Amino acid sequence: MLLATVTGQDIEETPDGRFRIFEGTAPDRVISIVDPQARHGHKSAAHGFDGYKAHVAIDPDSEVICAAEVSPATSGDAVVAPTLLGDLTPAEDEQAALGVVYGDSAYGTGTHLAWLHQQRCTPMVKTQLPTAPGGRFTKDQFRIDLQAGTVSCPARVTTPILAASRGGGRARFGTACSICPLRQACTTSIRGRVVAIHPQEGTLAAARNRQRDPAWLADYRATRPKVERKLAHLLRRRHGGRRARVRGLVRVAQDFRLLAAAVNLARFATLGLRSTSAGWQLQPA
């Protein structure tokens, strides 16, 4: 059955009954017959990897790992974040925690930011800035009025937002672009510029405005190196960090948590954690 899945996902049947190599990549493609849960992922457009993704939550003050999780390589980082931050999620009869959460742009999705707001956490999470090919006008150069449901372009042309069934929508400028003097700096499409509105557009716009604040950036840049240093501690060993020693999502996750526990023990020793008659206490050397 597994062999049929591996071979069949790269083959498709044509209308005349012939079989040919499938063009593109099958969704949730199985890449291994010895580890069927492993997947092919991308750290960037140019750098790929096979296997799983490891995630950690770290207390930036003590540099102690609070949670460690493993997910398939195809999963988004922000999807795992609520599990990592389970300590900040209150029970039904408890009040929400007032924590501060730091994270890079992989965690700056609209869904995750909305979840942090729901948990009453302060998001120090970087959000990806809009881009446009060829140095043309980016999305943040358009005035988006969610209350009025309109978008105004740099040439001061306003068009309504056409709502989508799943939230958000699109603003199409259409024929207005054909006579616009700023067309070359905006779009090359013969149908005119289209601005996509995210279902969490307001949350994302507020996050981008926050991260333009110099004080916000200074705080973020002072904390981020601590996280990168801890990741380096996890990955400095050839096996168990960058390379999995076992197969299967459950086993890889258990092994990674064991590695995180070992790194924590080393950190506790550095902090001077000692067992005394009064309990565990910090006694720095």
Beta strands, then each sheet from edge to edge (+ up, - down):
strand 1: 11-13
strand 2: 19-21
strand 3: 39-42
strand 4: 48-59
strand 5: 64-72
strand 6: 100-103
strand 7: 122-125
strand 8: 143-145
strand 9: 150-152
strand 10: 158-160
strand 11: 162-163
strand 12: 169-172
strand 13: 194-197
strand 14: 273-276
strand 15: 279-282
sheet 1: 1+ 2-
sheet 2: 3+ 4- 5+
sheet 3: 6+ 7+
sheet 4: 8+ 9- 10+
sheet 5: 11+ 12- 13+
sheet 6: 14+ 15-
end
